[in-house]
Amino acid sequence: MKKILKRYRAFWGVLVLIGILTMINHKLGFKALTISANSFKEMLLVIPPVFVLLGLLDVWVPRETMVKYMGEGSGLKGVILSIILGSAAAGPLYGAFPVAAVFMKKGVKFMNILIFIGAWSTTKIPMFLFEIASLGTKFAVTRLLIDIPGIILIAFIISKFVSKKEVEELYAKAENLSK
């Protein structure tokens, strides 16, 4: 019981703060509760499908295939595939991190994982189509043409600044997630 309380202390702290806020200002407190409940509901709708797809990816796609197409020697092919997978993804950014953990278990190159996360957060196809419809093709294409090289550059810089030891620790943690 003590372990659970310690593990979720941030949650309990926020819950207490919202309780205090509700006692001081009912309207604001209930608004905070409503927003929190809606966010939790959204998470419950997004997370299960992501984990089902992750399970299928983990079982159906052999490690050798992932290493071949997105591993250390994948080169431009791995970069392009990372951008395509990230852009085709649906859902909020927090859905990208479990996918990245499975990619790590499958031997995907660290830079390609960073590119995937960057593409997930920035270059989603539905967002691109919305931008074309509401802001115009010129804006949408310009933003995409700036974002893609930016994502690759940032991923390259981060992968050079993060030490090999830290990357190995991340991969080890990803490997231990399923145990």
Backbone as a chain_set.jsonl record, in Angstrom:
{"seq": "MKKILKRYRAFWGVLVLIGILTMINHKLGFKALTISANSFKEMLLVIPPVFVLLGLLDVWVPRETMVKYMGEGSGLKGVILSIILGSAAAGPLYGAFPVAAVFMKKGVKFMNILIFIGAWSTTKIPMFLFEIASLGTKFAVTRLLIDIPGIILIAFIISKFVSKKEVEELYAKAENLSK", "coords": {"N": [[0.827, -1.196, 0.0], [1.933, 1.225, 0.815], [3.838, 1.516, -1.142], [2.295, 1.922, -3.452], [1.039, 4.354, -2.808], [3.318, 6.002, -2.715], [4.247, 5.757, -5.337], [2.259, 6.971, -6.843], [2.191, 9.58, -5.946], [2.211, 12.167, -7.083], [-0.214, 12.221, -8.465], [-2.013, 11.953, -6.298], [-1.384, 14.278, -4.934], [-2.178, 16.289, -6.754], [-4.895, 15.693, -6.829], [-5.642, 16.339, -4.19], [-5.074, 19.096, -4.268], [-6.96, 19.927, -6.198], [-9.248, 19.302, -4.784], [-9.051, 21.139, -2.635], [-9.136, 23.503, -4.133], [-11.743, 23.267, -5.143], [-13.221, 23.527, -2.785], [-12.666, 26.166, -2.151], [-13.341, 27.622, -4.481], [-16.041, 26.745, -6.023], [-17.028, 26.66, -8.708], [-14.715, 26.908, -10.361], [-13.24, 24.716, -9.406], [-14.915, 22.525, -10.106], [-14.804, 22.841, -12.846], [-12.106, 22.253, -13.325], [-12.103, 19.569, -12.517], [-13.846, 18.515, -14.459], [-12.411, 18.953, -16.839], [-10.159, 17.374, -16.298], [-11.375, 14.827, -16.113], [-12.342, 14.552, -18.733], [-9.926, 14.497, -20.153], [-8.815, 12.162, -19.118], [-10.703, 10.312, -20.041], [-10.299, 10.58, -22.803], [-7.692, 9.571, -22.96], [-8.191, 6.91, -22.231], [-9.55, 6.079, -24.473], [-7.622, 6.205, -26.439], [-5.23, 4.841, -25.671], [-5.684, 1.9, -25.378], [-6.106, 0.92, -28.169], [-3.582, 1.617, -29.206], [-1.851, -0.01, -27.699], [-2.735, -2.538, -28.509], [-2.005, -2.517, -31.229], [0.742, -2.266, -30.83], [1.314, -4.701, -29.616], [0.766, -6.432, -31.745], [2.692, -5.522, -33.575], [4.989, -6.181, -32.148], [4.854, -8.961, -32.103], [4.406, -9.84, -34.771], [6.272, -8.59, -36.496], [9.464, -9.372, -37.253], [12.554, -8.935, -35.447], [14.841, -8.801, -37.053], [13.857, -7.786, -39.46], [13.083, -5.188, -38.735], [15.57, -4.164, -37.993], [16.869, -4.303, -40.432], [15.427, -2.459, -42.031], [15.217, -0.142, -40.461], [17.306, -0.016, -38.711], [20.766, 0.344, -37.535], [22.299, 0.309, -39.972], [20.563, 1.29, -41.879], [20.344, 3.766, -43.147], [19.279, 6.295, -45.446], [16.891, 5.08, -46.111], [15.843, 4.21, -43.639], [15.399, 6.668, -42.388], [13.443, 7.827, -44.068], [11.381, 5.923, -43.805], [10.869, 6.201, -41.06], [9.837, 8.804, -40.99], [7.538, 8.468, -42.566], [6.075, 6.527, -41.071], [5.713, 7.945, -38.658], [4.242, 10.159, -39.609], [1.938, 8.972, -40.55], [0.72, 8.128, -38.304], [-1.869, 8.111, -35.81], [-3.514, 9.952, -33.264], [-2.718, 11.382, -30.002], [0.487, 12.759, -28.927], [1.493, 11.289, -26.735], [1.01, 8.695, -27.384], [3.051, 7.962, -29.023], [5.308, 7.254, -27.57], [5.172, 4.626, -26.328], [5.295, 3.185, -28.704], [7.807, 3.918, -29.614], [9.318, 2.673, -27.638], [8.897, -0.03, -28.257], [10.082, -0.021, -30.761], [12.708, 0.383, -29.95], [13.182, -2.041, -28.629], [13.154, -3.646, -30.835], [15.449, -2.994, -32.159], [15.759, -0.608, -33.592], [17.423, 2.185, -34.949], [18.642, 4.847, -32.895], [18.525, 7.553, -33.783], [16.57, 7.315, -35.791], [14.363, 6.711, -34.255], [14.027, 9.11, -32.87], [13.417, 10.738, -35.062], [11.012, 9.562, -35.845], [9.368, 10.183, -33.59], [9.443, 12.966, -33.767], [8.209, 13.328, -36.283], [5.696, 12.224, -35.728], [4.711, 14.135, -33.964], [4.6, 16.422, -35.516], [4.143, 16.215, -38.349], [1.719, 14.996, -39.14], [-0.516, 13.361, -41.33], [-3.406, 13.82, -41.394], [-3.455, 16.368, -40.155], [-1.978, 17.843, -41.977], [-3.692, 17.754, -44.218], [-5.872, 19.165, -43.165], [-4.668, 21.665, -42.823], [-4.191, 22.336, -45.503], [-6.828, 22.654, -46.385], [-7.778, 24.73, -44.711], [-5.798, 26.725, -44.429], [-4.49, 26.899, -46.798], [-2.749, 25.541, -49.658], [-0.135, 26.411, -50.23], [0.867, 27.367, -47.758], [0.681, 24.995, -46.181], [2.348, 23.143, -47.535], [4.774, 24.541, -47.491], [5.252, 24.676, -44.709], [5.549, 21.932, -44.18], [7.796, 21.341, -45.751], [9.699, 22.768, -44.372], [9.561, 21.671, -41.832], [10.272, 18.882, -42.051], [13.118, 18.691, -42.826], [13.998, 20.049, -40.534], [13.219, 18.351, -38.419], [14.818, 16.126, -38.976], [17.375, 17.27, -38.731], [17.349, 18.099, -36.016], [17.017, 15.6, -34.766], [19.413, 14.397, -35.57], [21.312, 16.062, -34.291], [20.609, 15.711, -31.577], [21.069, 12.95, -31.342], [23.806, 12.927, -31.583], [24.658, 14.365, -29.36], [23.747, 12.93, -27.159], [25.125, 10.564, -25.066], [26.697, 7.417, -25.87], [26.477, 5.576, -23.814], [24.207, 6.504, -22.412], [22.24, 6.102, -24.364], [22.362, 3.321, -24.599], [21.437, 2.67, -22.036], [18.801, 3.598, -22.23], [17.81, 1.84, -24.185], [18.087, -0.55, -22.776], [16.261, -0.137, -20.685], [13.906, -0.039, -22.2], [13.846, -2.65, -23.092], [13.4, -3.991, -20.722], [10.809, -3.298, -20.103], [8.785, -5.085, -20.853], [9.123, -7.162, -19.182]], "CA": [[0.0, 0.0, 0.0], [2.844, 2.365, 0.884], [4.492, 1.61, -2.45], [1.318, 2.509, -4.373], [0.907, 5.766, -2.448], [4.538, 6.699, -3.116], [4.343, 5.749, -6.792], [1.262, 7.89, -7.417], [2.113, 10.758, -5.083], [1.865, 13.351, -7.874], [-1.656, 12.126, -8.695], [-2.705, 12.245, -5.043], [-1.159, 15.701, -4.659], [-3.061, 17.065, -7.627], [-6.26, 15.431, -6.367], [-5.831, 17.151, -2.983], [-5.13, 20.494, -4.691], [-8.258, 20.167, -6.837], [-10.223, 19.302, -3.685], [-8.937, 22.437, -1.956], [-9.645, 24.496, -5.08], [-13.196, 23.128, -5.202], [-13.779, 24.098, -1.557], [-12.494, 27.624, -2.198], [-14.094, 28.155, -5.627], [-16.763, 25.582, -6.559], [-17.126, 26.694, -10.175], [-13.391, 26.624, -10.919], [-12.896, 23.35, -9.022], [-15.652, 21.58, -10.946], [-14.27, 22.962, -14.21], [-10.849, 21.492, -13.325], [-12.481, 18.147, -12.476], [-14.418, 18.163, -15.767], [-11.307, 18.896, -17.814], [-9.362, 16.193, -15.954], [-12.156, 13.637, -16.477], [-12.352, 14.46, -20.202], [-8.585, 14.077, -20.578], [-8.688, 10.755, -18.746], [-11.547, 9.563, -20.976], [-9.601, 10.577, -24.093], [-6.585, 8.629, -22.834], [-8.742, 5.555, -22.234], [-9.944, 5.749, -25.845], [-6.441, 6.155, -27.305], [-4.2, 3.902, -25.22], [-5.893, 0.48, -25.726], [-5.752, 0.574, -29.554], [-2.127, 1.732, -29.386], [-1.212, -1.198, -27.143], [-3.067, -3.678, -29.373], [-1.116, -2.412, -32.393], [2.104, -2.556, -30.376], [1.414, -6.15, -29.431], [0.851, -7.035, -33.077], [4.011, -5.172, -34.106], [5.99, -6.932, -31.398], [4.764, -10.384, -32.423], [4.389, -10.122, -36.206], [7.416, -8.052, -37.237], [10.706, -9.882, -36.659], [13.603, -7.971, -35.129], [15.736, -8.697, -38.207], [13.207, -6.911, -40.445], [13.182, -3.813, -38.234], [16.98, -3.773, -38.072], [17.186, -4.126, -41.854], [14.807, -1.26, -42.603], [15.308, 1.049, -39.617], [18.424, -0.178, -37.781], [21.994, 1.129, -37.696], [22.767, 0.418, -41.348], [19.422, 1.544, -42.775], [20.591, 4.988, -43.896], [18.159, 7.134, -45.884], [15.692, 4.237, -46.077], [15.346, 4.265, -42.268], [14.912, 8.031, -42.144], [12.178, 7.983, -44.803], [10.386, 5.062, -43.17], [10.53, 6.823, -39.778], [8.965, 9.95, -41.285], [6.247, 7.951, -43.05], [5.366, 5.912, -39.936], [5.304, 9.016, -37.745], [3.236, 10.994, -40.254], [0.71, 8.199, -40.725], [0.184, 7.787, -36.983], [-3.027, 8.858, -35.329], [-3.575, 10.072, -31.823], [-1.829, 12.362, -29.373], [1.919, 12.438, -28.857], [1.833, 10.286, -25.729], [0.92, 7.382, -28.014], [4.303, 7.677, -29.739], [6.368, 6.763, -26.699], [5.18, 3.156, -26.284], [5.755, 2.698, -30.011], [9.26, 4.109, -29.61], [9.897, 1.631, -26.778], [8.9, -1.277, -29.042], [11.125, 0.162, -31.775], [13.997, 0.153, -29.287], [13.311, -3.49, -28.429], [13.349, -4.271, -32.143], [16.756, -2.635, -32.695], [15.715, 0.568, -34.465], [18.469, 3.177, -34.679], [18.185, 5.922, -32.013], [18.166, 8.732, -34.579], [15.302, 7.045, -36.464], [13.309, 6.823, -33.24], [13.823, 10.549, -32.675], [12.725, 11.235, -36.255], [9.644, 9.056, -35.747], [8.655, 10.985, -32.593], [9.288, 14.303, -34.351], [7.206, 13.271, -37.346], [4.4, 12.001, -35.079], [4.246, 15.374, -33.332], [4.621, 17.592, -36.388], [3.815, 16.067, -39.776], [0.617, 14.057, -39.333], [-1.24, 13.526, -42.592], [-4.677, 14.536, -41.199], [-3.175, 17.771, -39.865], [-1.557, 18.423, -43.25], [-4.903, 17.938, -45.027], [-6.622, 20.256, -42.543], [-3.971, 22.914, -43.146], [-4.459, 22.64, -46.917], [-8.211, 23.128, -46.501], [-8.067, 25.959, -43.976], [-4.757, 27.745, -44.544], [-4.004, 26.928, -48.164], [-1.722, 24.582, -50.047], [1.195, 27.022, -50.146], [1.272, 27.351, -46.348], [0.838, 23.616, -45.696], [3.536, 22.542, -48.156], [5.939, 25.263, -46.964], [5.482, 24.205, -43.335], [6.044, 20.56, -44.252], [9.158, 21.376, -46.294], [10.584, 23.289, -43.33], [9.533, 20.757, -40.688], [10.961, 17.602, -42.267], [14.567, 18.835, -42.594], [14.199, 20.447, -39.144], [13.116, 17.145, -37.595], [16.017, 15.311, -39.232], [18.515, 17.985, -38.142], [17.251, 18.019, -34.551], [17.29, 14.203, -34.391], [20.85, 14.183, -35.762], [22.04, 16.778, -33.234], [20.353, 15.033, -30.299], [21.746, 11.648, -31.329], [25.25, 13.159, -31.402], [24.906, 14.891, -28.025], [23.446, 11.915, -26.143], [26.24, 9.617, -25.051], [26.405, 6.021, -26.207], [26.059, 4.926, -22.566], [22.814, 6.884, -22.144], [21.403, 5.418, -25.361], [22.318, 1.907, -24.187], [20.557, 2.6, -20.866], [17.424, 3.724, -22.736], [17.46, 0.585, -24.85], [17.953, -1.563, -21.727], [14.985, 0.13, -20.02], [12.842, -0.457, -23.12], [13.857, -4.12, -23.089], [12.867, -4.449, -19.431], [9.395, -2.931, -19.951], [7.881, -6.22, -21.03], [9.449, -8.214, -18.208]], "C": [[0.871, 1.259, 0.0], [3.513, 2.61, -0.467], [3.57, 2.285, -3.472], [1.156, 4.003, -4.09], [2.124, 6.567, -2.91], [4.623, 6.828, -4.646], [3.423, 6.789, -7.433], [1.118, 9.163, -6.592], [1.764, 12.031, -5.853], [0.352, 13.38, -8.135], [-2.427, 12.518, -7.443], [-2.544, 13.719, -4.676], [-2.068, 16.597, -5.479], [-4.514, 16.898, -7.194], [-6.582, 16.265, -5.122], [-5.949, 18.627, -3.357], [-6.46, 20.83, -5.368], [-9.37, 20.169, -5.788], [-10.226, 20.626, -2.947], [-9.496, 23.542, -2.838], [-11.171, 24.461, -5.146], [-13.852, 23.706, -3.945], [-13.717, 25.634, -1.567], [-13.37, 28.237, -3.294], [-14.762, 26.98, -6.334], [-16.739, 25.531, -8.087], [-15.793, 26.304, -10.82], [-12.96, 25.192, -10.614], [-13.604, 22.32, -9.884], [-15.206, 21.645, -12.406], [-12.968, 22.165, -14.332], [-11.129, 19.991, -13.311], [-13.021, 17.676, -13.821], [-13.329, 18.02, -16.818], [-10.447, 17.656, -17.566], [-10.072, 14.909, -16.369], [-12.19, 13.455, -17.992], [-10.994, 14.009, -20.743], [-8.366, 12.601, -20.288], [-9.498, 9.877, -19.7], [-10.883, 9.474, -22.352], [-8.443, 9.588, -24.077], [-7.075, 7.189, -22.889], [-9.176, 5.122, -23.628], [-8.741, 5.561, -26.764], [-5.496, 5.012, -26.937], [-4.484, 2.439, -25.593], [-5.609, 0.133, -27.192], [-4.247, 0.65, -29.825], [-1.445, 0.471, -28.873], [-1.543, -2.459, -27.932], [-2.148, -3.673, -30.596], [0.335, -2.709, -32.021], [2.317, -4.053, -30.179], [1.557, -6.867, -30.757], [2.211, -6.762, -33.71], [5.094, -6.022, -33.451], [6.019, -8.4, -31.818], [4.981, -10.647, -33.916], [5.624, -9.65, -36.967], [8.701, -8.528, -36.566], [11.737, -8.763, -36.455], [14.519, -7.737, -36.335], [15.168, -7.754, -39.268], [13.331, -5.453, -40.02], [14.623, -3.312, -38.329], [17.36, -3.481, -39.525], [16.663, -2.789, -42.388], [14.974, 0.0, -41.771], [16.474, 1.003, -38.629], [19.628, 0.67, -38.141], [22.428, 1.311, -39.152], [21.693, 0.809, -42.348], [19.573, 2.81, -43.614], [19.339, 5.788, -44.204], [16.835, 6.374, -45.842], [15.047, 4.282, -44.689], [14.761, 5.621, -41.92], [13.546, 8.219, -42.801], [11.076, 7.147, -44.165], [9.943, 5.636, -41.818], [9.581, 7.997, -39.979], [7.586, 9.466, -41.713], [5.439, 7.352, -41.895], [4.875, 6.966, -38.948], [4.193, 9.876, -38.319], [1.904, 10.278, -40.393], [0.038, 7.88, -39.398], [-1.01, 8.665, -36.639], [-2.968, 8.915, -33.814], [-2.58, 11.073, -31.283], [-0.409, 11.844, -29.223], [2.242, 11.364, -27.834], [1.675, 8.868, -26.256], [2.204, 6.981, -28.719], [5.342, 7.0, -28.856], [6.334, 5.244, -26.493], [5.644, 2.539, -27.603], [7.277, 2.812, -30.082], [9.944, 3.043, -28.753], [9.949, 0.289, -27.513], [9.951, -1.187, -30.148], [12.499, -0.092, -31.162], [14.226, -1.334, -29.072], [13.617, -4.205, -29.729], [14.658, -3.853, -32.808], [16.764, -1.468, -33.669], [16.765, 1.577, -33.998], [17.887, 4.345, -33.875], [17.754, 7.157, -32.794], [16.824, 8.525, -35.293], [14.129, 7.097, -35.491], [13.004, 8.296, -32.973], [13.083, 11.163, -33.855], [11.257, 10.802, -36.228], [8.823, 9.904, -34.769], [8.429, 12.404, -33.118], [8.232, 14.344, -35.434], [5.813, 13.076, -36.753], [3.844, 13.321, -34.549], [4.029, 16.509, -34.325], [4.028, 17.391, -37.777], [2.664, 15.105, -40.051], [-0.165, 14.387, -40.6], [-2.587, 14.221, -42.387], [-4.481, 16.032, -40.915], [-2.772, 18.496, -41.152], [-2.774, 18.698, -44.147], [-5.767, 19.064, -44.478], [-5.985, 21.599, -42.887], [-4.193, 23.314, -44.597], [-5.845, 23.261, -47.054], [-8.409, 24.493, -45.84], [-7.036, 27.076, -44.161], [-4.155, 27.845, -45.943], [-2.853, 25.973, -48.41], [-0.319, 25.149, -49.87], [1.716, 26.993, -48.706], [1.592, 25.936, -45.895], [2.108, 22.978, -46.253], [4.809, 23.212, -47.638], [6.277, 24.787, -45.557], [6.075, 22.805, -43.335], [7.499, 20.52, -44.747], [10.173, 21.967, -45.311], [10.691, 22.284, -42.186], [10.364, 19.494, -40.9], [12.48, 17.737, -42.132], [14.877, 19.24, -41.155], [14.171, 19.257, -38.206], [14.377, 16.303, -37.743], [17.246, 15.955, -38.59], [18.504, 17.887, -36.617], [17.564, 16.6, -34.074], [18.787, 13.897, -34.509], [21.653, 14.823, -34.628], [21.855, 16.077, -31.89], [21.105, 13.711, -30.238], [23.258, 11.795, -31.176], [25.579, 13.627, -29.989], [24.633, 13.877, -26.913], [24.536, 10.854, -26.215], [25.764, 8.204, -25.383], [25.904, 5.258, -24.981], [24.591, 5.231, -22.253], [21.852, 6.198, -23.108], [21.268, 3.944, -24.995], [21.406, 1.717, -22.977], [19.084, 2.705, -21.283], [16.943, 2.437, -23.38], [17.268, -0.547, -23.82], [16.628, -1.382, -20.976], [13.814, -0.305, -20.896], [12.722, -1.969, -23.139], [13.214, -4.672, -21.826], [11.391, -4.117, -19.237], [8.461, -4.135, -20.031], [8.123, -7.325, -20.007], [8.732, -7.988, -16.888]], "O": [[0.592, 2.226, -0.71], [3.724, 3.751, -0.878], [4.016, 3.118, -4.261], [1.138, 4.817, -5.012], [1.984, 7.673, -3.432], [5.016, 7.869, -5.173], [3.772, 7.404, -8.44], [0.041, 9.757, -6.546], [1.077, 12.897, -5.312], [-0.281, 14.431, -8.038], [-3.37, 13.308, -7.502], [-3.478, 14.334, -4.161], [-2.656, 17.546, -4.96], [-5.276, 17.865, -7.195], [-7.67, 16.832, -5.017], [-6.812, 19.334, -2.837], [-7.021, 21.9, -5.136], [-10.321, 20.944, -5.889], [-11.29, 21.177, -2.663], [-10.233, 24.411, -2.371], [-11.816, 25.508, -5.199], [-14.923, 24.308, -4.029], [-14.612, 26.304, -1.052], [-14.053, 29.236, -3.07], [-14.135, 26.299, -7.146], [-16.464, 24.488, -8.679], [-15.756, 25.465, -11.72], [-12.378, 24.525, -11.47], [-12.989, 21.357, -10.343], [-15.224, 20.639, -13.116], [-12.753, 21.479, -15.331], [-10.468, 19.228, -14.015], [-12.7, 16.578, -14.276], [-13.332, 17.068, -17.598], [-10.054, 16.97, -18.509], [-9.444, 14.002, -16.916], [-12.08, 12.332, -18.484], [-10.932, 13.223, -21.689], [-7.802, 11.875, -21.107], [-9.031, 8.818, -20.119], [-10.903, 8.421, -22.989], [-8.228, 8.856, -25.043], [-6.446, 6.342, -23.522], [-9.173, 3.93, -23.935], [-8.826, 4.839, -27.757], [-5.019, 4.295, -27.817], [-3.576, 1.778, -26.095], [-4.93, -0.861, -27.449], [-3.706, -0.156, -30.582], [-0.555, -0.063, -29.536], [-0.712, -3.363, -28.016], [-1.581, -4.705, -30.955], [1.069, -3.325, -32.794], [3.364, -4.597, -30.529], [2.359, -7.791, -30.893], [2.814, -7.653, -34.308], [6.001, -6.517, -34.12], [7.086, -9.01, -31.881], [5.68, -11.595, -34.276], [5.988, -10.248, -37.98], [8.995, -8.133, -35.438], [11.773, -7.783, -37.2], [14.924, -6.605, -36.602], [15.915, -7.009, -39.902], [13.644, -4.586, -40.836], [14.861, -2.164, -38.704], [18.084, -2.527, -39.806], [17.368, -2.078, -43.105], [14.884, 1.105, -42.307], [16.61, 1.899, -37.796], [19.532, 1.597, -38.945], [22.887, 2.394, -39.515], [21.898, 0.669, -43.554], [18.982, 2.907, -44.689], [18.458, 5.947, -43.36], [15.786, 6.957, -45.571], [13.825, 4.383, -44.582], [13.743, 5.707, -41.234], [12.608, 8.707, -42.171], [9.953, 7.625, -44.004], [8.764, 5.56, -41.474], [8.625, 8.162, -39.221], [6.573, 10.005, -41.265], [4.25, 7.639, -41.758], [3.748, 6.885, -38.459], [3.289, 10.282, -37.589], [0.851, 10.915, -40.357], [-1.1, 7.409, -39.378], [-1.139, 9.795, -37.109], [-2.427, 8.016, -33.169], [-1.707, 11.555, -32.006], [-0.143, 10.651, -29.372], [3.18, 10.593, -28.038], [2.162, 7.926, -25.631], [2.427, 5.8, -28.985], [6.174, 6.243, -29.357], [7.396, 4.622, -26.485], [6.305, 1.5, -27.614], [7.95, 1.898, -30.56], [11.025, 2.566, -29.099], [10.933, -0.443, -27.403], [10.632, -2.17, -30.438], [13.355, -0.715, -31.791], [15.326, -1.837, -29.3], [14.264, -5.252, -29.73], [14.954, -4.31, -33.912], [17.678, -1.349, -34.485], [16.959, 1.784, -32.8], [16.767, 4.783, -34.141], [16.716, 7.746, -32.491], [16.028, 9.459, -35.39], [13.024, 7.487, -35.869], [11.839, 8.677, -32.863], [12.216, 12.016, -33.668], [10.368, 11.589, -36.552], [7.702, 10.301, -35.088], [7.353, 12.975, -32.936], [7.444, 15.288, -35.502], [4.851, 13.688, -37.218], [2.649, 13.591, -34.67], [3.334, 17.473, -34.003], [3.457, 18.329, -38.331], [2.642, 14.461, -41.1], [-0.436, 15.552, -40.894], [-2.899, 15.142, -43.142], [-5.259, 16.861, -41.387], [-3.182, 19.634, -41.382], [-2.864, 19.761, -44.761], [-6.336, 19.838, -45.249], [-6.687, 22.559, -43.206], [-4.364, 24.496, -44.896], [-6.02, 24.263, -47.747], [-9.142, 25.328, -46.37], [-7.379, 28.254, -44.056], [-3.399, 28.772, -46.234], [-2.088, 25.641, -47.504], [0.584, 24.448, -49.412], [2.869, 26.635, -48.467], [2.64, 25.692, -45.298], [2.859, 22.341, -45.514], [5.806, 22.539, -47.376], [7.439, 24.527, -45.245], [7.002, 22.521, -42.575], [8.322, 19.765, -44.229], [11.369, 21.693, -45.411], [11.771, 22.07, -41.637], [11.092, 19.084, -39.997], [13.086, 16.966, -41.388], [15.899, 18.83, -40.606], [14.998, 19.156, -37.299], [14.936, 15.826, -36.755], [18.063, 15.267, -37.978], [19.537, 17.622, -36.001], [18.289, 16.417, -33.096], [19.357, 13.22, -33.653], [22.56, 14.203, -34.073], [22.819, 15.871, -31.152], [21.707, 13.379, -29.217], [23.92, 10.878, -30.69], [26.654, 13.325, -29.47], [25.229, 13.961, -25.839], [24.83, 10.316, -27.282], [24.598, 7.855, -25.199], [25.024, 4.404, -25.088], [23.828, 4.341, -21.878], [20.771, 5.764, -22.708], [20.175, 3.383, -25.074], [20.685, 0.724, -22.894], [18.23, 1.992, -20.757], [15.816, 1.997, -23.154], [16.39, -1.395, -23.981], [15.952, -2.363, -20.667], [12.842, -0.873, -20.398], [11.616, -2.507, -23.196], [12.555, -5.711, -21.866], [10.776, -4.61, -18.291], [7.448, -4.179, -19.334], [7.394, -8.316, -19.98], [8.891, -8.777, -15.956]]}, "num_chains": 1, "name": "protein.A"}
